[in-house]
Amino acid sequence: MRKLDDSAQLLLIAGFAIGVGIVVITVMLSNVIYASNMASESSIDTSRYDIANAIQTTTEAYQDAYRYSILSGDNITRYEEYIDSYSRKASQNYATAGFTFHLQDHGFSEPYFTHNGLAGGKDNWTLVSNVNMTESFFITLNTSTMGNESNPLVIEAVNNSGSSLWSIGMYNSSGNITITVIDSSLVPRYNNGTWTTLEVNITGNQINGVNVITPFNFPASTTGQDYSINIYNGSTTIGIYTISGNTSSGQPFMIARYKVANPTLRMASSQMSINRTVPIPLPGGMS
């Protein structure tokens, strides 16, 4: 009987020891897995941060390079030298963090009126929202690239309720350029001409520097409203724009696009590799 009691106690102690061991091992494995996951997530977050930072600094470098070339007399060589210098410095800096960094395609091209400025970009998009006052608004178009009557380039001011306050539509009909403006009176007005380059001063009521007979009436149609400015059928036309004014919060803004760059950014480390093509508006601005 004594031996049976001793055996039972030994079995109980052994069972208890095994149970404690399982708990300890489980806790240890959990800690290891947690630490591993944290390290993995940290690595992913770091990589994402580095990529996002590289895209931002590259965008700013291209825009600064374009401004620098303009100040140098529209000197394309200055632009290319600026980008080459940035690319070398960025490669050196990222190398210390374990990344290779390379930029391909330093050039730029004429932009379309799409969201990213490329021919295949988003056609219908918002140029700027929450506008309270537009101080100046210029657009310049290459009329040979304009769509026909069934596919005009349209720029529209829309209030917060979705109602149209003002719009301008432009198209090319066998070399004859038609501009249609619809303001708060909802009566369409037309201007026709055979312009090869069309510069429209929307807020200044001018076409190619000449006052229009009937004003565009943009300020009067939008005064006292908070509105967005939308572009439709942007892939039909090549051209540039500049716009400035104040937002609904009273903050000034300025947006301009004269060219568009489309470099490919390549980054790689022991844990990741990425190629990212980044359309960059030149010179850029708030959007």
N, C-alpha and C positions, 0 to 999 in steps of 0.2 A: 504494500500500500504506500509505503514511504517512497519507493522508487517511482511509482505512478505519479505521485504528487510532484516529485522533483522533475520528472519528464514534462509534466503539464506546465510547470513554471518556466522551464527552459523554452518550451514551444511558445509560451506567451511572450517571454522576453525577446525571443528571436523574431516573432511576428511584429512586435512593437518596433524593434530595430529596423526591420525591413520597411515598415510603414514610414518611419522617420526618414530613412534613406531615400525612399521614393519622393517624399515631399521635398527634400533638399535638392535632389536631382532636378525635379520639375521646376523649382524656383530658379535654379542655376541656368537651366535651359531657357526659361522665359527671359531671364536677364540678358543672356547671350543673344537671343533672337531680337529682343527689344533694342539692344545696343547696335546690332547689325542693321536693323531697319532704320534706326535713327541715322547711322552713318551713311546708309544708302540714300535716304531722303535728303540728308544734308548735301551729299555729292550732287544729287539731281538739282536741288535748289541752287547750289553754287553754279552749276553749269548753266542753268536757265538765267541766272543773274548775269553771268559773264556774256552770254549770247545777247540778252536784252541790252546790256551796257554797250556791247560792240556795235549793235545796230544803231543805237542812239548817237554814239560818238561818231560813227561813220556818216550818218545823216547830217550831223552838224558840220563835219569836216567838208563834205561836198558843198553844202550851202555856203560855208565860209570861203571855200575855194572859188566858187562862182562870183561871190561879192568881190573877192580880191582881184579876180580877172577883170571885172568891170572897172574897178578903180584904177587898174593898170591899162586902161584903154581897150577893154574888150579883148584882152590878150589870152588866147587859148593856151599858149605855152605856160603862162603863169598859173593857169588853172591846173594843168597837168603836173607841173612841178609841185604845187601845193599838195595834190592828192598823193603823188609819189612819196613826198616827205612824210605825210601822215601814215601811209601804209608801212613805211620802214619803221617809224617810231612805234606804231601799234604792234607790229610783229615783235619788236624787242621787248615791249612791256608785257605782252601776253606770254612770251616765252618764259619769263620768270615765274609765271603761274602754271606752267606746264601745258600751254596751248601753242599750237601753230596757228598763224593768222595770215590770210592771203586775200587780196582784193583783185577781182578780174573785171575788166571793162571800166575804164575811167572816163569814158565820153558821155555826151548828153545829146538829146535830140529835141525836136520841136514837140511840144506837148499837145495832146488832144484835150477836149473838155470833159474827159472822164474823171472818175474819182482819183485814180493814181496817175493820170496823165498819159497812160499808154493806150494804144488803139484797142486792145482787148479789155480795158478796164471797165468798171461799173458805169453804165450809161446814165442812170437816173440816181441822183444823189444830192445831198445837202451841202452846199458850199459853206454856209455859216448859219448858226441858229441863235435864238435869243438876242436878236438885234433890236435896238431901240432907235438908232439913228445911223443912216449911211451917209458919211461925209463925202466920199468920192468913190466912183465905180467906173472903171475903164475896162473894155474888152477889145482885143484886136484879133481879127480872124483872117485866115487864109481862105479866100472865097472859093478857090478851086477845089477845096476839100469838103465844101458844104453839101449837105443833103438836099434832096428836092422837096417839093411842096408837101409830100406825104411823110417826110421824115426831117422836119426842121429842127435846128438847135433852138431850145426854149430855155429862157431864164425867167423864173417866177418868184415873186415875193408872196409868202403865205402866212397869214396870222396864226395865232395859237389855236384857233378854232378850226383851222384847216381851210378857211376861205381865202380865195385868191384876192390879193390887193392890187397886183400889177404884174404884167408879163410882157415879154418881148420874144417874138419868134422870128427866125432868120433862115432863109433857104435860097438856093441857087437854081434858077430855072433857065437853062441854056445860056448861061452867062449874065442873065438879068437877076440881080440880087433884090429880093423883096424883104423888107423889115416890117413886121406887124407889131404894134404896141396896143395893149389893152389896159387902160388905167381904171381908176375908180368909177369913171362914167360908164364903163363896160362897152364903150363904142370903139371898135378897132380903127386904128389909124395906120396908114401905109407910107413907106418911103421906098422908092425904087431907083436903082442905079446899076452901073456896070463896073463897079469897083473891083480891082484885083486884090487889094488889101483894104480891109474894112476896120477902121478904128472908131468904136462907138463910145462916146463919153456919156454914159447913162445919166449921171447926176448933173452934167453940164450941158445937156441938150445939144450935142454936136456929133456930126459924122465927118471923120477925116478933118477935124479942126474947123468945120463950117457949121454955123448954127442951123438947126433944123427949123423949117417953117412952123411946124406944130410941135411944141415942147413934148418931151417924153413923159413929163409929169410924174416922175418917180418920187421925189420928196413929198409932194402934196398927197400922193396916194398912200404913203406909208407913215406920215407924221402922226404921232400919238399912239402908234401900234407897236406891239412886240411881235416880231416876225422872223421867219427863216427865209433864206434865199436858196432855191432849189435849181438844179440844172437837169435838163432832160435831153436825151439823144446826144449825149456828149461825144460818142465815138464817131459822129458824122463830121466833125469839124476840128481842124488844128487851129490853135490860137492861144493867146495869153490873157491873163486878167490881173488886175490889182483892185483891191477894195479895202476901204478903211471906214471906221466909224466907232460907235459905242455900243456895248452890249446892254442888256436889260438891267444889269447890276451897275451900270455906269462906267465899266471898265473900257478903255480904248482898245481897239484891235486893228490889225493890218495883215492882210493876206495877199501874197503875190505869187504868181507862177509864170516864169518866162521860159524855162526849159525843164526837161525831166531827165534825170540820170537813172540808170538801171543796173547798178553793179551787182556782182555775185560775191557774197562774203563767205569765205570758207574758214571753218575753225575745227580743230581736232585736238583731242587729248587721248590719254590711255583709256578713258572711259566713254568717250563720245566722239562723234564726227558729224558735222552738219554743213550743208551748202544752202545758203539763203539768198535769194534774189530780192533786192530791196529797191522798189521804185522810190525815188527821192525828188520832190518838187524843188526847183531852184528859182528864186532864192528861198521860198518857203514862207512860214509865218504861222500864226494861230489858225487852227482849223478844227 
